[in-house]
Amino acid sequence: MNNPGIGSAFDDFLEEEGVREEVEGTAQRRVLAWQTEALVQELESAALSLPRSERARLAERLLASLHEDPDVDVAWRDEVRRRLAAYRAGGVDSVPADEALKEARARVVDTRD
């Protein structure tokens, strides 16, 4: 501080009570929370001003970031490799894409009823 007398009585009081570090930590966390909230509001405002296609792209990236899990990624990669190997070895029957999509759409409609 420029003036050693400013705040020193309060700092001394906190020190004497044995709570100075706790109070400073709480104050720092509150300031950080306030700054974070201000930044989030600024980002939200900027994001909402983007064209619709850019907002959609940003939303997809944000949602994907919530589901990042290296273990899941490894498991899916292994599953894809296993299925591809089974297909190439003739161990599974293939279904034309249009037929598979038709069946999937029918299942989605059935679950809505």
N, C-alpha and C positions, 0 to 999 in steps of 0.2 A: 504494500500500500504506500501511497505517497505520504500520507499523514499517519504515523504510527498510532496516534490516539484515536483515530476513527475506528469504531467497532471493537476496539481492544477490550473494553469492559465486558461486552457481551461474549466475545470469544473466551475471555478469562472465566466468565461465569459458566459457560458450557464446559470448559476444561475442568473447572472445579467440581462440576456435577458429574463428570465422567461420561458426558454424552456428546462431546464435540464431534467426534468422527461419525457417530450415528446421525446426528442432525445434518452435518455436511453431506453425508451420503444420501439421505432422504431428499435434501434440497437439490442435489445433482440429478437424482432420478426424476424428480418432478420437472426440472428444467428440460431434461432430455425428452420426457414424455410430451411436454408442451411443444418442443421443437419438432418432434416426430409427427405429432398431430397436425401442426402447421404445414409441414412438408407433404403429408398425405393429402391434405385439403388442396394444396397447390397442384400436386400431381393429378388429383381427381378432376380438378377444374380444367387443366390442360388436356387431359385424356378425353373429357367430354366435348371439348371443342374440336377434336379431330373429326375428319370425315368418317362416315359410317363404316366403310371398308377397313380403314385404319384402326378404328375402335374394335372391330371384330378381330382383326389380327392380333392386337394387343391383348384382348380378352383371352384368346386362345393360348397365347404364350404365358399369360399369368396363370390360367387354369392348369396348364401343363406343368408349370413350375411347382404347383401344390402337390403334384403326384409323382414327382421325381423320387425314385427309390432305386438305387443301383442293384439291389437284390432282385427286385421285380423285373428290371430290365434284363438282367442275366437270365432269370427264369424264362422270360418270354423268348429271348434269343435261343435258348436251349430247346424250348418247345417248338419253335419254328423250324429249327434244324432237324429235330426228331420227326416232325410231320413231313418235311420235305424229303428226308431220307426214306421214310415209309412210302411216300408217293412214288418216288423214283424206283424203289424196289418192287413196286406193284402190290404192296401190302394194303393199299386202300383204293377204293373206287372214287373216281372224280365225278363231280356233278357240274354241268354247265353253269356258268355264272348267272345267266338269266333265270334259270330254274331255282338256284339257291336263293337269289334275291326275291323271287316270287314267294317262296316258302317263308323266308324271313319276314317279309311284309305281312303275310297272312298271320304269322304268329304275333306280330306287334298289334295288329288289329284285334286279334282274339284277346289279348291281355287288356285292351282298353274297354272291352264290354263288361 
